[in-house]
Amino acid sequence: MRIIWQITGLNAIISGMIGISTLGTIDLLDRTDGRQILSVLAQPKRLGVLAYLAMASSNGAHQRDTLLGIFWPDSTEKRARNALNQTVFVLRRALGQDLFTTNGDNGIRINREHLWCDVWAFEEALKEGKKEDALELYRGNFLNGFFLPGCVEFERWAESQRGQLRELATGAVLSLSHEMHSAGNPVGALGWVRRARGWAPYDEQILGRQIELQLTLGDRAGAVREFEAFARRLSTDLGLEPSNQTREILEKPRPVAEEWPRSRLGPDPEGQADGEGSFHGSPHRAGGRRFSAPQVASIAAVAMLMGVGGVLGLSRTDLLKGGEADPPARLPGEPRTVAVLPLENATGDPTLDLLGSSASDEILRELAARGVATVGSSVGPSGGREEPNQTTESTSPDAAGPPTLREADYLVTGTIVDREGQLAYQTRILQAEAGTIAVIVDSVMGPPGDPLEAVDRLKKRVAGALAMVLDPELSHFIGLTSLPSSFQAYQSFSDGLGNLEQGRAIAGDRVASQARLATARTGFLDAAASDSRFTLPLVMALPILTTQRDSVLGILRPRREDLPRGERAMLDFHEALEAGDFPRAYGAAKRVVEIMPTAEWRYQSAVTAVQTNRPREALESLRGLQSEGSWHSDRPDFWMWLVDAEVLVGDLQAARRDLRTALELHNDQPRLLSQEVLVLAGLGLGEEAIARAVEIVESTGQLSTHFLRYHLPKVLIVSGIDEGARVVAEASLETFSRIDGVRPDYVAATYVAVGRFEEARDLLSDLSGLRPGFRMEAYTLLAFMAAREGRAEEALRYGEMAATVHEPQGLGRGPYGVMAKAQAAAHLGDNAGAVRFLREAYQLGLPHGSYIFTRWDLRPLQGYQPFEDMMRPKG
């Protein structure tokens, strides 16, 4: 099958339906529709195996024994072989049965006809001398940020590959930059070199080349800044200093006009320029205010360093080239052409006309430095600047050349106004065809005598805003949230969002998930650090912040009324969730969905709908996401909430059907396994429920957890299968006896399930070494046993101890501890008291869900009308 697929601006005819990208952030796509294959991306070990086999596919079949040693070094041979076989099975199921070819029982290799790999394409392009094509594919270092805990040999191999590929890419950049410079395109050469700095931050050869090009373009101040930043980083990180050779490049004099022709600077303003930048004529005024001669000279100097506005053939993926960080690989889409028009001089001073033209060109250069596909000047044949209705078109429909203004999808326009002695640069991005404003960029202020710094901030703001507009995964934020102050801030935010999604999608590997979320936190905080006005990353980071959470809330809360409405609604949601006020959180989530109906917020709204006992509303959202093929349906928690909602509305057949699908994807998730037993019991399939529970608790593999060993007997008890609960509990106790370090409250809970109260009390006789959460569970068990034996005073005393166990830590009464009192009251026959405690638990932040009926034994309340009314689904 031949598929036309656009990759980072290249139109390539490529065979194979699956594509793995390893240069930069790892990605895996179904290239028939550009969809990420999250079922594999969420499983790092299997993804690592695929990447290893893909990279090594030219070396013949790999022995399975070698793979076992690399990926499962600490497992027994039997378990490692089972894990490898399962990995191959899952990859074939997700990516196609023809993905691998085997050589007997021991050999395995990738079928290149079924897979496309960016490293293969990169190396092939270099062999053919197509350096630009190769570098379009090199989005960053090999497997950047990808880590497999405990796989030392894999990390050594990855680091070796990383160094070899980086060396190839760096050599190609240096060669290409010299070729482009010789051809009269130093701006394009600088763009590639800046891009290389992102993956080779300590490479002095690359730095030296960047400094040479910046000096060629007259940007000595920028060259000095780059050198000083490099020197600081080298000293801080490595304890080294730049070489004398690099210093000599910076100190070597280099006239600007030598390699940046005067013709690129545009015509001199009539009656103003005389000779080499000297100005004469009438006094220079702006809005009735006189500009001094030094100020005008400074503006003229800026113009000499800048060219004129132009048109860019810009794609969403092209926009992500050349930043200091590796660009995300999540931005498919058709190319977009952007025209940058001169900023209108609204100051009343004609001497600033050239500044408007120069500022627009500096914006153009900032975008070009990020890897623009096509750059064309908008200067007409007469040397004057073209207006949109004066676009010059090619006389031949087949003639190649830069895009014209008429072809632009987006226009960057703006004005320069005088505000009390300061120049205000106001820009906006328009959708050209509709003539509507896509976004208004935050204005930038600066003194008229030194516009360089203001124009530098302006170009960065435009690049950041334009990136948000063109990114299909972020464009929904436009107009509803704050904007990044630079392209780098956009990249950090986009990377943070990508890592947040992947971290949440990872199932069964808490270490890998937490690593992704930590990277997401870093990305969000880096993005926000660039500008206090870019508050969106702080709001997005709230759910995953730990020690910094209070500090971030301290920044956001005083500014609540000034936040854009999308961010304000999201902040309301997170604050309500933190306070345990699920009804308020649900209302805030619905407001966010009304403002930004994204899949993520529809999912958050569905979750809080379940937590507020509105399962029908939750089902509507979750099934909608499922029918749309949202990536959320690959997450285990998606299925947990879906099944929970189905159980709450009583649709157990649908719950059983969805559990089958969920467990095919996530057969190691405790809550899904608990729900499976609950649903089987609810359907009256008692024997099947008992057999499944025994299978789970006796398992020594990944299916088993201590939590399930003590929890499943309780599930059967509340389902009315007491004898089955005893069978499962005995199996759990036998398994516990062979394992060291099991929490005593887990074993005690299992004893309680089979009525062996004295043995449970012996285990709970000394609670001094337990953490507060464990002590709360222990007090809950003691309260339950006392209630079952009719000792009311003792039961309520332990219940109160469970409810207040967190108070010494300053956490106040916890809803789960209060539930201990509700459970005890129910078994003492105090139905009214039990409902009163249950209501208190809800007020303290107890989320609703089917687990309420399995974690606590509330069977005595069944048929009690106030309890039934409280449990009846709302909405």
N, C-alpha and C positions, 0 to 999 in steps of 0.2 A: 504494500500500500504506500502511495506517495502522498505526502501531506505538505502543503505550503504552510510554513510556520515562521512568523516574524520573531526573531530573537535579537533583542537590543539593537534594533534598527536594521538588521540584516534580513533580506528575504532569501531564505535558503530552502532548497528542496531536500528533504531529509526523510529517510526511511525509518520505520519503527514508531510505535504508537506511544511508548513510555519514554519520558525524558528525565534524567537525573542531573541536577546541577550541583556541583561540588565546589566551584570556584566562588568563594564568598559564603554567604549563609546557605546551607544545604537545602535543596528543594527537590520535590518529586512531582511531576505533572503528567496527567493524561493529555497528550498533545492533540487529541482529536477535538477537545473543547477547552483546553487551558486550565482544567480543574486540578487543584492540588489533591494528592492522594493522601489524605490525612490519616487513614487507617495504618499506613506504614510510617509516615512522618512522626506520629505520636509514639512510636516504639523504637527508641534509639538503637538498641542492640541489633535489631533486624535491619534497620536503616544502615548501620555501620557495616554489617555483613554485605549488603547490596553494594555499598560504595567500594568496599575492599575488592570484591569480585569484579566490579566494573573496571576499576583502575588496573587490575592485574590480569584482565581478560586476554591480553595479547601474549601472555606467558604460558598459555596452555591451561589444561585442567588443574585445579587445586585439590590437593589431597585433603580429605575430610579431617584427618588427624592434625594437619597443620591448622585448620580453622578452629578445631577444638582448643588447641593450645593458645590461640590468639584471643578468642572471644569468651571462652569458659575455662580459664586457667585454674580456678579453684574448685571446680566441680569434679565429681567422680566421672569416669569415662562413660558410664551408662547414662548418667543424667546429662552430661554434655552432648552425647550423641542424640539423645531424645530432644534436647533443646535445638540442636542444629536441624534435625529432621522437621521439627515443628516450624522453625524459621523458614526453611525451604518451602514447606507446605503453605504457610501464610503468605509468603511473597508470591508464590505461583497463583494462589487464589486471588490476591489483590491486583497482580500485574499481568497475569496471563500464564497459561500452562507451558508456553514455549519459551519462557524467560531463561530457563537453564537447560544446558545439555549435560548429560552425565557420562562418565567413563567407568562402567562397571559400578561397583558398590562404593568406591573410594573417591573417584574424581568428579569434580563439579566445576562448571564454568558458565559464564554469561553468553547468551546467544545474541550476538551483535546485530542481527537482523531485527530483533524485537525491542532493542533498547538504544536510545540516543544518550550520549554522555558528553557534557561540555568539555571535559579534558581531552577526549578523543578529537573533537572538532577544533579545539585550541591548538593542539600539537599538529594536526593536519594542516591548518591554515599557516602555521609558522613554516612548515616544510615547503609549502607552496609559495612562500614569500609574501603572503597576504597578512602583513602585520596589523593593519587596522582591524581586519576581520577577527584576527586572533584576540586582540586586546578588547574588542567589544564583548568577547566571551569571558574575559578575565575580570570578574566583578570583585575580586578580593582574594585573600589567601585561601588555599585549599582547606575545606572543612572548617572554616573560620567559626570559632565558638562551639564546635561540636566536641563532646567529651564523653567517653565511656568509662565510668568508674570501675577500677579493678582490672582494666585491660591494658596493662603496661606495654605489651608488645604492639598492640594496635596503635597506641599513642606514639611509640617510637617510629613505627612505619609511617603514620600520618605526618609526623614532623619532618621526616626525610623527604616525603613527597612534596610537602609544603615548600621546603627550601628549594628543591629542584625546579618546581613550577614557578616560584617567585623569581628565581634567577632568569628563567626564560622570558618571563613577562617584562622584567626590568630591562633586560638587554633589548627587547623589542621596542620598548618605549624610548630608550636613548637613541636607538637607530632611527626610529620614526621621527623623533623630534628634530634631529639634524636634517632629515630629508624635507620635512615641512618648512623648517626655517630657511633652508636653501631655496625652496620654491616660493618664498615670499609670504609665508603664513606663520609668523611667530606666535600669533594668538592661539591657533590650533595646536602648535607644538607645546605651548605652555599648558594648555588644557590636559594633554596626555601626561605631561610630567607631574602636574598637580595630582592627577589621579593616582600616579604611581606612588606618591608620597603616602597615600592612605595605606598601602600594603607594605611599604618599605620605609617606615618612619625614621630609621636610623642610618639610611643609606646616604653617605655624603656625596656620592657620584650623582645621585638623583637631585639632592639639594643644590649641588653646584650647577647642574644644568638649569634648574628652576631660576636660580639667581641670575645666570647669564641671560635667560630669556626676559626676565623682569627688567633687567638693566637695558636690554635692547629696546623694550617698549617704553622706557623712560620711567619706570616705576621703581625708582631707587629706594623710596621710603618703604615700599612693600617688601623689597628684597632684604632690606635691613631688618624689618620685623620678622621675616621668615628665618633669617640667620640667627637672630637673638632667641627666638622661640626654640629653634633647633638646639642651640647651645645649652639653654636651660634644661630642656628635656634630656639631652645627652648627659649632662652633669648629674641631674636628679636620678635618672633611671640607671645609668651605667657607670657614673663616676668618671666620665671621660670628657675631653675637650675636642672641639672641631680641629681639623688639621690646618696647618698653615696654607696648604694648597687651596682649601675652600675660602679662607680669609682673603687670599690674593685675588680670587675671582671677584669678590665684593669690592675690593679696593681699586681694581683696575678701572680707569676712566673709560667711559663709553658714551659718545654723543648719541642723543635720541634720534636726530634726523637722519643719521647714517643708514638706519635700516627700517625706519617708519616714515614712508614718503609723505611729503607735505600734502600731496593730492588727497590723502585719506582723511585729512583734517577738515575738509569742507572749505567753502569760500570765506574770505574775510568779510565781516559785516561792513556794508557800504558806509564810507565816511568815518570808520572807527579805527581800522588797523593800518599801520604805517610801518613798513619795515618789519623787524623781528619782534612783533608783539607790542610795539609802542602804540599808545592810544592818544588821540587828540580830538579836538572839536569842543562842543559845548560841555558845560558841567554835567556830570553823570548823576541822574536823579532816579529815585524809585519811589513812586507814590508821593512825590513832593519832597522827599528826603535826599540829601546830597551824599553820594558815595565818594570816598576819598580816592585819590590816584593809586595808593597802595592796594586798596581793596579791588579796584578794577584790574590792576596788574595781576593780583592773585587769581581772579576769575579767569583772566586770559591764560595764565599758566595752567590752570585746570584744563582748559579747552585744548591746549597743546598736548596734554597727556592723554586726551580722549579723542575718539573719532566722532562718527555720526551715528544716528539711529539706524536700525535695519530690521530685517525680517529673519526669523529663525524657523527652520523646519524642525520642530521639537516634538519628540514623542515622550510619553510618560516614562518609558524605560530610559530613553536618552537623557532625560532630565536628571537621572540618578547617577550619572557618570562623574567621576573625578572628585568626589568629596573626600574629606579626611577620614571618614568612616566607610566601611564596606557598605555599598548600597543594598537595600533589601531586594529580594527577588520576587516580589509579590505584585508587580505592577504590569499586567498585560494590558494591551489596548492598542488601538490604531494610532498612528502618528498624529500629532497636533502641530499646526503651524502657528507661530506667535509673532506678531509684528510689534516692535517697540517704536513708538512715535515720539517726536520731540516734546518735551515738557513745555507747555505754554507759559510764556513769561507774562504774568499778570501783575507785576510790580509797578509797571509804568515806566521803567527804565530800560531803554533799548540796549544798553550795554550788557544786559543779562540775557539777551537772546541766545548768545553763544553758549551760556551756561546751561540753558534748557536742552540744547542739542547735545551738549557734552554729557549731561547727566543721563540722557536716554541711551547714549552709546555705552556709557559705563554699565548701565543695566544690561545692555546687550552682551557686553564682554563677560559679565558675571554669569549669565546664562550659558554663553559659549564655553566658559571654563568648565562647565558641568557635562561636556560631551555632546554638544548640539550637532545634529546630523548635517545641516546645511545652513550656512550663514550668508546673507546677501545684503548689500547696502541698499538703503532706500533713496539714495541720492539719484536724481534724474539725470538725463543726458546733458542738461545745461549746467549741471553742478548745483542746482537748487534742490531743496528738500521737497520730496513728493508728498502731497496730501493724499488721503485715501481715494479721492475721486480722480486722481491724476496718475493712477498706477500705469506704468509702462508694461505692456504685454509683449511676449515674444511673437515675432512674425511667423514663426513656424510652430505648429502644434506639437511637433516632435522634438523641438529644440530643448536640450538639457540646460539647466541653469537654476539659480536660486528661486525660491517662491516669491511671489509678489504680494503686495498688500491685499489685493483683491482675493488672494487665496488663503489669507490668514483665518484661522479658526478663532483666535483670541487677539485682542489688541491691548497693549499696555499704553495708557495715556496718563496725562497729569498736568499739573500747573505748579508754578512757583509764585508764592504770594508773600507780601511784606507784612509781618506781624510785629509791630512795635520794635523795629530795628533788627529783627531776626528774619531769616528766610525760611518759609515753611514749604516743604516739598510734599505735595499731595498727589498720590497716584491711585489709579484704579485699573482693574483688569476687566475688559468687556468681552462678552461673547459676540463675535463679529457678525454672524449671520442674523441673530435675533436682535442685536443692538442693545442688549440688556447688560446691566452691570453684574459680573460674576462675583466680584469682591472689591471692597474698598480697602486699600492697604493703609495701615496706620501711618499717619503723617510723621515726618522727620523735620526737626528744627535745627538750624545751624546759623552761625554768624556769616554775613556776606563777605567778610574779609578773608575767610578761610573755609571755603565750601568743601574741601576734600573729605573731611571726616563725615560730614553730613551726607554727602553723595555716597560714600562707602556704606553707611548704614542704610541708605535708601535702596541701593542695588541689592543688598542682602535681604531686606524685607520683601522686595518684589519677588526675588527668587524663591523665598520661603513660601509666600502666599501663592505663587503660581504653581509650585509643586503640590500644594494642597488641592488646588483647583483641578489639576490634571490627574491626580491620584484617584482612581475609581473607588478605592477603599477608604479614602479620607474625605472625599468631596462633600459628603453629607454633613460634615462639620462646618462648611463654609457658611458664613452669615449668622451662625448660631453659637459660635465659640470664638475664642481668641485665636490669633494667627501667629505662626512662628516668625521670629525676628530675622531668620537667615535660613539658607538652605541646609546648613549643618544642623540647626535646631529642628528643622523638618525631618531630616534623616534620623536624628536621635529619637524623635517622637515616633516616627514610622517604625523604626527598629524595635522600640519599646512595645508598640502595639502588636507587632508580629510575634515577639517573644512572649507577650502576655497570652495571645491566642494559643500558641503552641504549648506553653507551659500548662495552660488549663486543659489542653486536649490530651496530654500525656497520661496514660493510664497504667497503673501497676508498677511505676518506677518513680517513687517519691523523690529520690535524689535528683534524677534528671528533670523532673517537673520543677522542683525548687530552684535548680540551677537556671532554668529558663526564666522563672519569675524574678530571680535576683538580677539577671541581665535586663529584664524589662524595667525593673525599678531604676537601674542605672541609666537606661536610655531616657526614661521619663524625667528623672531629676536633672540629667545633663541638658535636656531640651529646655526645661524651665529655668535653669541657671543662666541661660543666655539673655533673658529679658524678663523683668518682673511682670510685664504685661501679658506674657504667654503663660497663662494659668491653666490651660487645658491639660498639659501633662500632669500637673499636680492633682487635678480632679481624677484623671484616669488612673493615677497611681494609688489612690486611697485604699482600694481593696487589698492591695498586696504590700502595703507599707507596714513596718513593724515599729522599730524604735523611732523612726522619723514621723510617724503618723500625727502625733500631737503637734509637732512643729509645723507640719504642712497645714493642719486644720487651723493653727494659730495665724497662718498667713491668709488663708481663704476666708475664714469667718468674718473678719472685719470688713472684707471687700465684697460680701455677699451681694449687696444691692447694686454694686458696680459690675458684677460678673455678667457676661452675655447669658441670655436666658437658658440656653442649652446647658451651660456649665452650672448655672444656679439650680436647675432641676436635678442634675446629677449629684450635686453636693447635698441637696435635700435628701435624696435617696440614701446616700452613704451615711449621713448623720442619723437618719431614722433607723437604718439597719444596725448601726452601732449601738443605738439606744434600745434595740430590741422591740421597736415600735413597728411591727410588720404591717398593720393597716396603713400607717402613714408612709412607710416605704413603698407599699403597693401603689398608693396614690401618686407618689413622686415618680415611680417607674412608668406609670401610665402617662404622666405629663411628658416625660422624656420621649416616650414612643410617639406621642402626638407631635412633638417637635422634630424628632429624628427617628423615623420608623425603621431603624436598622435591625438586623437579625439579632445582634447581641442584646439590645435593649428589649426586644420582644421576648427573648429568652429570659432575661432578668425579670421582666414583668410576669412571665408565666411561673417562675420559681416563687416569687413573693405571693402570687395568687394561691398557690398550694399552701404556703405558710400562713395565709390568712383564711384558709378553709374555703377557697373559691376554686375548686378543682375543675368545674366546667369551663370557666374562663381560661384556666391554665391549659386544658386540653385543646381548646380552640387555637391558642397560640402555638403550642408544641406541635400539633399535627400540621399546622400551616407551615412551620419551619421544616418539618419532615418531608412534606410534599414538594417543597422548593429545593430539596437537596442541600439544605444549609449544613455547613461544616459542624454545627452543634450536634447533629445526629451521630457523629462519630465519637462523641464524648460519652463516657460512662454515666456521668451525672445527668445527662439529657434523658437517658433511658430510665434512670432511677426516678426522676420527677414525673416522667410520663406514666410509668407504672403506678407510682404513688397516687397520681390524680385518678387513674382508672380504678384503683382499689377504692378510693374515697367515694367515687360515684357508684360503685358496685358492679362495674363492668369487668368481671374477673376473667371472662373468656378473652377479651381484648388484652388484658394484662398478661395472660399466659402466652398469647401469640407474640406480643412484643418482647416478653422475657426470652423467648426462644431466640429471637433475632439478637437481642442485647447480649446474651451469653455466648453466642457464636463470636461476637466481637470482643467481649470482655469477660472471660470465664473465670477471672480471678478477683472480681469485685465483691467484697463481703455483703454489701447492702443488696446487690442484685440477687445473690444467692439466698439471702434471708427472705427477700420478696418472693423468690421462687417457691420456697417451702410454704410461706404464708398463703400464696395463691392456690397451690395444690390442696392445702388443707381447707381453704375456703370453698373450693369447688367440690368438696366431699371426697377427694381422692386421698384418704388418710394413709393407706398402705404405701402409696407412691410417695407421699410427703415424708413418711418415716424413713423409707428406704433412701430417699435422696438426702435427707438430713444425716443419716448414718454414714453414707458415702462421703459427705463433705467433712464431717468431724474426724473420720478415720484417715483421711487423705494426708499423706506426708509431703505432697507436692505444693504447688503454688495455690491450689484451691483452698488450702486450709489456713485459718487464722485462729488465734486463741479466742478472739471476740465471738466468732461463730460457734465455737465449742460450748460456750456458756449461754449464748443467745438463742440458739435454735431450740433447745428444750423449752424455753419460755415462749417461743412462737407457737409451739405445739400445745402448750398448756392453755394459752389464751384462745386457741382454736378449739379447745374442748377435747384434745387427744391426749389425755393424761398418761395412759399406758405407753403410748408412743414416745411421749416426752421422757419417761423413765428409761426406755431403751436407749434413746439418743444420749441422755445424760450419763448413763453408765459407760457408753462408748467414749464419751468425752473425758470422763474421769480416768478411764484406763489409758487414754492417750496422754492426758496431763501427767500421769504418774511416770511417764518415760521422758519427760521434758523438764529441764532445769529453768529456773527463773520465771515461772509463770506467776502473774499477779495473783495475790491471795484472794482478792475480791472476785476474780474470775472463777477460781476453783470453788470458793464459798457459794457463789451464785449457782453453780452447778449442783452442789450438795442441796441447796435450798429447793431446787427444782424437783428433786426426788424425795424431799421430806426429811433429809438427814441433817436436822437443825443443829444437833450438838456438835457434829463434826464441823459444820460451818462456823459455829460460834468459837470453836477452838482456833480456827484459822484467823478469826477476826479479834482475838483477845488482845493483841498488841497492835495498835494503829499508829504508834508514834513515828514509825519510819516511812509512812505513806504520804504522798503528796496530797494537797487539798482535794483534787478531783477524785483520787482513789478513796480518800476517807469519806467523801460524800456518798460514794457507791456502797461503802461498807456500812455506814449509818443507815442507808436506805434498806439494806438487807436485814440489819438488826431490827429496824422498825417493822418491817414486813413480818418477820418471824414472831415478834412479840404480839403483833396484831392477830396473826393466825392462831396464836395460843390464848387470845383473849386478854392479854395484859395491856390494857388501854393506856395507863399512865406511862409505862415503859415505852410503848410504841410511839406515843406522841413526843416523849422526851427525845428519843433517837431521831424522830422526824424533824424536830426543831434543830437538832444538832446538824442534820444533813442540810437544812435550809440556810443555816448561818455559818457553815464551815468556811466560806470565803471572806467573812467579815474582817477577820484579823489582817487579811491581805488588802483590805480597802476595797474589795469588790462588791460588798453588800450582799443582800440575800439573792441567791441564784434561783432561777425558775426550776432547774432540775432537782435541786434540793427540796424545794417546796412540793414538788410532785411526790416526794417520799411521804409527806404528810397526807396528801390526797389519797395515795394508795393505802396507807395505814388506816385512815378514816373509813375508807370503803370497806375494808375487811373487818372493821369493828362495828359495822352496821350504821355508821353515821353518814348517810348519803348526802345530807345537806352540807355537812362540814367538808366532805370530799369535793363536792362541786364548788364550794367556796374557795378551797385551796387551789383547785384547778383553775378557777377564774383568776386568782392571784398570780399563779404561774404564768398565765397568758399575759397579764399586765406587766410582769417582770421580763417578758421577752421570750416566752416559750413558743417556738414555731409549731404550726400545726403539721400533721402528716400521719401516715398510717403507722409509723413507728411508735406513736403514743400508745397504741393498743398492744404493742409487743414489748416495749421496754418496761412498762408498768402494768401490773395486773389489776385492771379496773373492772373485771367481770361482774362484781357485785352491783355495779351501777347500771348494768344493762336493764332496760325497761323503766328506769327512773326518769320521769319526763323531763325535769330540768337538765339532766345529763344528755338525754337524747336530743333536746332542743339545741344544746350547746354544740353537739357533735354534727348536727345536720348541716350539709354543705350549704353555703350562702350563694347568692347570685342566681 
